[in-house]
Amino acid sequence: MRIALSTLAAALVAACTSQPDYRAETAPPPTVDSVDLERYSGLWYEIARYPNSFEKNCTGVTAEYGLNADGTVSVTNTCYKGSPDGEKDVAEGTARIVEGSNNAKLKVKFAPAWVPFASGDYWVLALEPDYSAVLVGSPDGKYLWILSRTAQLDPVVLDGLKQRAEALGYATEPLEMTVQAEQG
């Protein structure tokens, strides 16, 4: 059992350190001023993402957020392997709000509670006023996502979010567009 836990811990560390950095800036990017978590809660469709190991071959990706009684945020990420009809893969986690961030910075964790170092930064970098689309990422430039309330995002809004990412120092060339299932 101890060997299995050590192997798991080593794998998690390797996964965290092997992700490329797509942001040349070293100063942390600014986030939005504040996020209304009640409005933010609900289902989001992933429109684009930086390549990463935990979403390899994922299509039809969604993220669902909810408010917990203890002040944390529930996170349920779903993807389908290979195609929108492929095997369903679900990851459940919890996010805690970073104090003083007006809900614009969260620490998200999908690992068990006993793994202390496995939380990741989730910063809201741009948010449409009607909460229809959002740019989120990590300040180190390893992770970036564009999410929308609908499976397809207006190209003008998508372009605006990409421009915001570039203005914050994130490279947009590595962004992969996510294949979504047809809405019916």
Secondary structure, 3 states (H helix, E strand, C coil): CHHHHHHHHHHHHHHHHHCCCCECCCCCCCCCCCCCHHHHCEEEEEEEECCCHHHCCEEEEEEEEEECCCCCEEEEEEEEECCCCCCEEEEEEEEEECCCCCCCEEEEECCCCCCCCCEEEEEEEEECCCCCEEEEECCCCCCEEEEECCCCCCHHHHHHHHHHHHHCCECCCCCEECCCCCCC
